[in-house]
Amino acid sequence: MKATASSVLILGGGCFGLTAALELRARGWQVTLIDQGRLPHPDAASTDISKVVRMDYATDKQHTEMGERSIELWHQWNAQWKENLYHETGFLVMSRGALMPGGFEHDSLVFGTGRGHSLHRTSAERLRECHPTWNADAYQDGYLNPRGGWVESGRVIARLAAEARAFGVQIHEDVAHPRPIFANRCCTGITSADGRTWQADATIIAAGAWTPSLLPELREVMWATAQTVFHFKPENPDPFTPPHFPVWGADIGRTGWYGFPANADGLVKVANHGPGRRVEASALRSLPDGEEARYRAFLQETFPSLAAAPLYSTRVCLYCDTFDGAFWIDHVPDRPGLIVAAGDSGHAFKFTPVMGGIIADVVEHKPNPWTRRYRWRERTAANSDGARASS
């Protein structure tokens, strides 16, 4: 705990904002969290029925380490909550061709094996035997990492919000158009469209895809990207359940396709981790023309028995993309009192258990080996998390 408590405002109640709130409150800060909707916010990237949890990051040592530690903590949260919101089904990644150096699948397999993980090489023959819903004629090589799976993301956010309230975090929901306010370039707090104001010693903008709209100086390095998500409801969900149907990536580094086993409601989620469409966070969310046909064509060639399944629902998820795929967690230069914690780039939720500590260390200027990568930086060459398709 801090010897003298300071006050902090957090704008945004997703995985960045809530974990920062809990960690800073544990360190003795007076914490107020503000969101423009109800938690879990239905439009937030953190909200959905599921998110992938993986440690597989090709040769990216830092994110592999963060994934390893996060999986340990997901298990601890399951025990603490006496409810399994993290489901360790494994993560199966398959490629249409032989695994080659430089590819996401090959490099993740080699790197993970080198770190002592028991990864199971999966040929077309093994795919046909152990994962029969796959089209083994189309996918030749890959591996299964048994340490990975998925988390019930919307329910996790609800749980974290309840814990924050019980721990003394003041949460204000349905705040109209909240935004930071400044006096002589110093951030002094947050104001809303209806004239309410909150003041604190520090303000954290953890507003996801809305962040570059709130801080226009970030627009050259950060933007909102729309990605589509489809939920199918097969008549018989049993073939789409673990262990024969774990979380999966289908040539993901080149195509972006990934998905999940059927959940308790029999829903099979399929999504694409690709370039997406750059949008304004406030714009009406809609599917591109022909999107369902694109999904069903992919399913026909990869999981033929799922291709005709009834469509239950769709969703447009907004990534807060950075130019290099790395998060953006730092004090804002020349804006005393203001910190940004954003830039999820479509791969942050798995790190929820470690994110609060990272953000709190940045706020308090404490050393942390993982924070340097997320500092304020000039735009350079584009990059990604390795599993994200570029086209």
C-alpha positions as CSV (number, residue, x, y, z in Angstrom):
1,M,0.0,0.0,0.0
2,K,1.1,3.6,-0.6
3,A,2.1,5.5,2.4
4,T,0.0,8.5,1.2
5,A,-3.0,7.7,-0.9
6,S,-3.3,9.5,-4.2
7,S,-6.4,9.7,-6.4
8,V,-6.8,8.4,-9.9
9,L,-9.6,8.6,-12.5
10,I,-9.9,5.8,-15.1
11,L,-11.9,6.4,-18.3
12,G,-13.0,3.0,-19.6
13,G,-14.1,-0.2,-17.9
14,G,-12.6,-2.9,-20.1
15,C,-9.8,-5.2,-19.3
16,F,-7.3,-2.4,-19.2
17,G,-9.4,-0.1,-17.0
18,L,-10.8,-2.6,-14.5
19,T,-7.5,-4.4,-13.9
20,A,-5.7,-1.0,-13.4
21,A,-8.5,0.0,-11.0
22,L,-8.1,-3.1,-8.9
23,E,-4.3,-3.0,-8.8
24,L,-4.1,0.7,-8.0
25,R,-6.7,0.3,-5.3
26,A,-4.7,-2.5,-3.8
27,R,-1.7,-0.1,-3.7
28,G,-3.7,2.5,-1.8
29,W,-5.0,4.8,-4.4
30,Q,-8.4,6.3,-4.3
31,V,-9.9,5.1,-7.6
32,T,-12.9,6.3,-9.6
33,L,-13.8,4.5,-12.9
34,I,-16.0,6.1,-15.5
35,D,-17.6,4.5,-18.5
36,Q,-20.0,5.7,-21.2
37,G,-22.1,2.6,-20.9
38,R,-23.0,-0.2,-18.5
39,L,-20.4,-2.8,-17.6
40,P,-19.7,-5.0,-19.4
41,H,-20.2,-2.5,-22.2
42,P,-21.9,-4.3,-25.1
43,D,-19.7,-2.3,-27.7
44,A,-16.4,-2.8,-25.9
45,A,-13.7,-5.1,-27.4
46,S,-13.5,-6.9,-24.0
47,T,-17.1,-8.0,-24.2
48,D,-18.2,-11.1,-26.0
49,I,-18.9,-14.7,-25.2
50,S,-15.2,-15.7,-25.5
51,K,-11.6,-14.7,-26.1
52,V,-8.6,-16.8,-27.0
53,V,-5.9,-17.5,-24.3
54,R,-2.6,-18.5,-25.7
55,M,1.1,-18.3,-25.1
56,D,2.0,-18.9,-28.7
57,Y,3.7,-15.8,-30.2
58,A,6.2,-17.2,-32.7
59,T,9.6,-16.0,-31.4
60,D,8.2,-13.1,-29.4
61,K,9.8,-13.8,-26.0
62,Q,8.0,-11.1,-24.0
63,H,4.5,-11.9,-25.1
64,T,5.2,-15.7,-24.7
65,E,6.4,-15.0,-21.1
66,M,3.3,-12.8,-20.5
67,G,1.1,-15.6,-21.9
68,E,2.7,-18.2,-19.7
69,R,2.2,-16.1,-16.6
70,S,-1.3,-15.1,-17.5
71,I,-2.3,-18.8,-17.9
72,E,-1.0,-19.5,-14.4
73,L,-3.1,-16.6,-13.1
74,W,-6.2,-17.6,-15.0
75,H,-6.1,-20.9,-13.1
76,Q,-5.7,-19.0,-9.9
77,W,-8.7,-16.9,-10.7
78,N,-10.7,-20.0,-11.4
79,A,-9.9,-21.3,-8.0
80,Q,-10.4,-17.9,-6.3
81,W,-13.8,-17.4,-8.0
82,K,-14.9,-21.1,-7.5
83,E,-16.0,-21.0,-11.1
84,N,-14.2,-21.9,-14.3
85,L,-14.3,-18.9,-16.6
86,Y,-11.0,-20.0,-18.2
87,H,-11.3,-23.2,-20.1
88,E,-8.1,-25.0,-20.9
89,T,-9.1,-26.8,-24.1
90,G,-5.8,-26.4,-25.8
91,F,-4.9,-24.3,-28.9
92,L,-4.7,-26.2,-32.2
93,V,-2.9,-24.4,-35.1
94,M,-2.9,-25.9,-38.5
95,S,-1.3,-25.0,-41.8
96,R,-2.2,-25.9,-45.4
97,G,1.4,-26.6,-46.2
98,A,4.4,-27.9,-44.3
99,L,5.6,-25.7,-41.4
100,M,8.4,-23.5,-42.5
101,P,10.8,-21.2,-40.6
102,G,9.5,-17.7,-40.4
103,G,5.9,-18.8,-40.3
104,F,3.8,-18.3,-37.2
105,E,3.0,-22.0,-36.7
106,H,6.6,-23.2,-37.2
107,D,8.2,-20.5,-35.1
108,S,5.7,-20.9,-32.3
109,L,6.2,-24.7,-32.2
110,V,10.0,-24.4,-32.1
111,F,10.1,-21.5,-29.6
112,G,7.5,-23.1,-27.3
113,T,9.3,-26.5,-27.4
114,G,12.5,-24.7,-26.6
115,R,10.9,-23.2,-23.5
116,G,10.0,-26.7,-22.2
117,H,6.4,-26.9,-23.3
118,S,5.0,-30.2,-24.6
119,L,3.5,-29.4,-27.9
120,H,2.0,-32.1,-30.1
121,R,2.9,-32.1,-33.8
122,T,-0.3,-32.7,-35.8
123,S,-0.2,-34.2,-39.3
124,A,-3.1,-34.6,-41.6
125,E,-3.3,-38.2,-40.5
126,R,-3.5,-37.2,-36.8
127,L,-5.9,-34.4,-37.6
128,R,-8.2,-36.9,-39.3
129,E,-8.0,-39.3,-36.3
130,C,-8.2,-36.8,-33.4
131,H,-10.0,-33.8,-34.8
132,P,-12.5,-35.3,-37.3
133,T,-14.5,-32.1,-38.0
134,W,-11.4,-30.7,-39.8
135,N,-10.9,-31.2,-43.5
136,A,-7.7,-33.1,-43.3
137,D,-7.3,-33.0,-47.0
138,A,-6.8,-29.3,-46.8
139,Y,-4.6,-29.0,-43.7
140,Q,-1.2,-30.7,-43.8
141,D,0.8,-29.7,-40.8
142,G,0.5,-28.1,-37.4
143,Y,0.6,-28.6,-33.7
144,L,-1.6,-28.7,-30.5
145,N,-0.5,-26.7,-27.5
146,P,-2.5,-28.2,-24.5
147,R,-1.7,-25.1,-22.4
148,G,-4.2,-22.7,-23.9
149,G,-7.8,-22.3,-24.5
150,W,-10.5,-19.6,-24.0
151,V,-12.1,-17.4,-21.4
152,E,-15.7,-16.2,-21.0
153,S,-14.7,-12.6,-21.5
154,G,-18.0,-10.8,-20.8
155,R,-18.5,-12.7,-17.6
156,V,-14.9,-11.9,-16.6
157,I,-15.5,-8.2,-17.0
158,A,-18.7,-8.5,-14.9
159,R,-16.7,-10.3,-12.2
160,L,-13.9,-7.8,-12.2
161,A,-16.4,-4.9,-12.0
162,A,-18.1,-6.5,-9.0
163,E,-14.7,-7.1,-7.3
164,A,-13.7,-3.5,-8.0
165,R,-16.9,-2.2,-6.4
166,A,-16.5,-4.4,-3.3
167,F,-12.9,-3.2,-3.0
168,G,-13.9,0.4,-2.9
169,V,-13.5,1.5,-6.5
170,Q,-16.2,4.1,-7.3
171,I,-17.8,3.2,-10.7
172,H,-19.9,5.6,-12.6
173,E,-21.8,4.1,-15.6
174,D,-23.8,5.6,-18.5
175,V,-21.8,8.8,-18.4
176,A,-22.5,10.9,-21.5
177,H,-19.5,11.5,-23.7
178,P,-16.8,11.5,-21.0
179,R,-13.5,13.2,-21.9
180,P,-10.4,14.5,-20.2
181,I,-10.2,18.2,-19.2
182,F,-7.0,20.3,-19.1
183,A,-5.7,23.4,-17.4
184,N,-2.5,24.8,-18.9
185,R,-1.9,21.4,-20.6
186,C,-2.2,19.6,-17.2
187,C,-4.9,17.0,-17.1
188,T,-7.1,17.8,-14.1
189,G,-9.8,15.2,-14.5
190,I,-12.8,14.1,-16.6
191,T,-16.0,16.0,-17.7
192,S,-19.2,14.7,-19.3
193,A,-21.6,16.1,-21.8
194,D,-24.2,16.9,-19.0
195,G,-21.7,19.0,-17.2
196,R,-20.5,16.7,-14.5
197,T,-16.8,16.8,-13.6
198,W,-14.4,14.5,-11.6
199,Q,-11.0,15.6,-10.5
200,A,-8.0,13.5,-9.4
201,D,-4.2,13.6,-9.2
202,A,-3.9,11.3,-12.3
203,T,-6.2,10.3,-15.1
204,I,-5.9,7.1,-17.2
205,I,-7.5,6.9,-20.6
206,A,-8.3,3.3,-21.1
207,A,-11.1,3.8,-23.6
208,G,-10.1,1.2,-26.2
209,A,-11.1,2.2,-29.8
210,W,-12.4,5.5,-28.6
211,T,-8.9,6.6,-27.3
212,P,-7.6,8.3,-30.5
213,S,-10.9,10.3,-30.7
214,L,-10.3,11.5,-27.2
215,L,-6.6,12.3,-27.8
216,P,-6.2,13.3,-31.5
217,E,-2.4,13.5,-31.1
218,L,-2.6,9.6,-31.2
219,R,-4.4,9.3,-34.6
220,E,-1.2,8.8,-36.5
221,V,-0.1,5.8,-34.4
222,M,-3.5,4.4,-33.2
223,W,-6.9,3.9,-34.8
224,A,-10.1,1.9,-34.5
225,T,-10.4,-1.2,-36.7
226,A,-13.6,-3.1,-37.3
227,Q,-13.5,-6.9,-37.2
228,T,-16.4,-9.3,-37.7
229,V,-17.5,-12.2,-35.5
230,F,-20.0,-14.9,-36.3
231,H,-21.8,-17.2,-33.8
232,F,-23.2,-20.4,-35.3
233,K,-25.6,-22.8,-33.6
234,P,-25.3,-26.3,-35.1
235,E,-28.2,-28.6,-34.4
236,N,-25.8,-31.0,-32.7
237,P,-23.0,-29.2,-31.0
238,D,-21.2,-32.3,-29.7
239,P,-18.8,-32.7,-32.6
240,F,-17.6,-29.1,-31.9
241,T,-16.6,-29.7,-28.3
242,P,-13.2,-30.5,-26.7
243,P,-11.0,-32.5,-26.8
244,H,-11.6,-33.1,-30.5
245,F,-12.5,-29.5,-31.2
246,P,-10.3,-27.1,-29.1
247,V,-9.6,-23.4,-29.8
248,W,-8.1,-23.3,-33.2
249,G,-6.3,-21.3,-35.9
250,A,-6.6,-22.2,-39.5
251,D,-3.5,-21.0,-41.3
252,I,-4.0,-18.0,-39.1
253,G,-0.8,-16.1,-39.9
254,R,-1.8,-16.0,-43.5
255,T,-5.6,-16.1,-43.4
256,G,-6.6,-14.8,-39.9
257,W,-9.2,-17.4,-39.3
258,Y,-9.7,-18.7,-35.8
259,G,-12.4,-20.0,-33.6
260,F,-13.7,-21.7,-30.5
261,P,-15.4,-24.9,-29.4
262,A,-19.2,-24.8,-28.7
263,N,-20.0,-23.1,-25.4
264,A,-22.6,-24.1,-22.8
265,D,-25.3,-22.7,-25.1
266,G,-24.1,-24.6,-28.1
267,L,-22.7,-21.6,-29.9
268,V,-19.6,-22.0,-32.1
269,K,-17.8,-18.7,-32.5
270,V,-15.7,-18.0,-35.7
271,A,-13.8,-14.8,-36.3
272,N,-11.0,-13.3,-38.4
273,H,-7.8,-11.8,-37.1
274,G,-6.9,-9.9,-40.2
275,P,-6.4,-6.3,-41.4
276,G,-10.1,-5.4,-40.8
277,R,-11.6,-2.0,-41.8
278,R,-10.5,1.3,-40.3
279,V,-13.5,3.1,-38.9
280,E,-14.5,5.8,-36.4
281,A,-15.4,4.2,-33.0
282,S,-18.7,6.2,-32.9
283,A,-19.8,5.1,-36.4
284,L,-22.7,2.7,-36.9
285,R,-21.5,-0.9,-36.8
286,S,-22.4,-3.0,-39.8
287,L,-21.2,-6.1,-41.7
288,P,-19.5,-5.7,-45.1
289,D,-21.5,-6.9,-48.0
290,G,-21.0,-10.6,-48.6
291,E,-19.5,-11.3,-45.2
292,E,-21.7,-14.3,-44.3
293,A,-20.9,-15.9,-47.7
294,R,-17.2,-15.4,-47.0
295,Y,-17.5,-17.1,-43.6
296,R,-19.5,-20.0,-45.0
297,A,-17.0,-20.5,-47.9
298,F,-14.2,-20.8,-45.3
299,L,-16.2,-23.2,-43.2
300,Q,-17.0,-25.3,-46.3
301,E,-13.3,-25.9,-47.0
302,T,-12.2,-26.2,-43.4
303,F,-15.1,-27.6,-41.3
304,P,-17.6,-28.8,-43.9
305,S,-20.1,-30.1,-41.3
306,L,-20.4,-26.6,-39.8
307,A,-20.8,-24.7,-43.1
308,A,-24.6,-24.9,-43.2
309,A,-25.2,-24.4,-39.5
310,P,-27.8,-21.8,-38.6
311,L,-26.4,-18.3,-37.9
312,Y,-27.3,-17.3,-34.3
313,S,-25.8,-13.8,-34.2
314,T,-23.0,-11.5,-35.5
315,R,-20.9,-8.9,-33.9
316,V,-18.5,-6.1,-35.1
317,C,-15.6,-5.9,-32.7
318,L,-13.5,-2.8,-32.7
319,Y,-9.8,-3.2,-32.2
320,C,-7.7,-0.3,-31.0
321,D,-4.9,-0.9,-33.3
322,T,-1.4,0.5,-33.0
323,F,0.9,0.8,-36.0
324,D,3.2,-2.0,-34.6
325,G,0.7,-4.2,-32.8
326,A,2.1,-3.4,-29.3
327,F,0.1,-1.9,-26.5
328,W,0.3,1.8,-25.7
329,I,0.8,2.3,-21.9
330,D,2.6,5.5,-20.8
331,H,2.4,9.0,-19.5
332,V,1.5,11.4,-22.2
333,P,4.4,13.8,-23.0
334,D,3.8,17.4,-22.1
335,R,0.4,16.5,-20.5
336,P,1.1,16.1,-16.8
337,G,-1.3,14.0,-15.0
338,L,-2.5,12.0,-18.1
339,I,-1.7,8.4,-18.8
340,V,-2.8,6.3,-21.8
341,A,-3.5,2.5,-21.4
342,A,-4.9,1.4,-24.8
343,G,-3.8,-0.1,-28.1
344,D,-5.1,-3.7,-27.6
345,S,-4.5,-4.4,-31.3
346,G,-6.8,-7.4,-31.0
347,H,-4.7,-9.5,-28.7
348,A,-4.8,-8.0,-25.2
349,F,-7.6,-9.9,-23.3
350,K,-5.5,-13.0,-22.7
351,F,-3.2,-10.9,-20.6
352,T,-5.9,-9.5,-18.4
353,P,-4.4,-11.1,-15.2
354,V,-1.1,-9.3,-15.7
355,M,-2.3,-6.1,-17.3
356,G,-3.2,-4.3,-14.0
357,G,0.3,-4.6,-12.7
358,I,1.8,-3.3,-15.9
359,I,-0.4,-0.3,-16.0
360,A,0.0,0.5,-12.2
361,D,3.8,0.3,-12.5
362,V,3.7,2.8,-15.4
363,V,1.5,5.1,-13.4
364,E,3.9,4.9,-10.4
365,H,7.0,5.1,-12.5
366,K,8.1,1.7,-11.2
367,P,10.5,-0.5,-13.1
368,N,8.9,-3.4,-14.9
369,P,10.6,-5.5,-17.6
370,W,7.5,-5.6,-19.7
371,T,6.7,-1.9,-19.9
372,R,9.4,-0.6,-22.1
373,R,7.8,-2.0,-25.2
374,Y,4.6,-0.1,-24.6
375,R,6.1,3.4,-24.1
376,W,5.2,6.4,-26.1
377,R,7.0,6.1,-29.5
378,E,7.4,7.4,-32.9
379,R,5.8,5.6,-35.8
380,T,8.0,3.2,-37.6
381,A,7.4,0.1,-39.8
382,A,4.1,-1.7,-39.3
383,N,4.1,-5.0,-37.4
384,S,1.7,-7.3,-35.7
385,D,1.4,-10.0,-33.0
386,G,2.5,-12.8,-35.5
387,A,-0.8,-14.5,-35.6
388,R,-2.5,-11.7,-37.5
389,A,-2.9,-11.9,-41.2
390,S,-1.9,-8.9,-43.2
391,S,-4.3,-9.4,-46.1
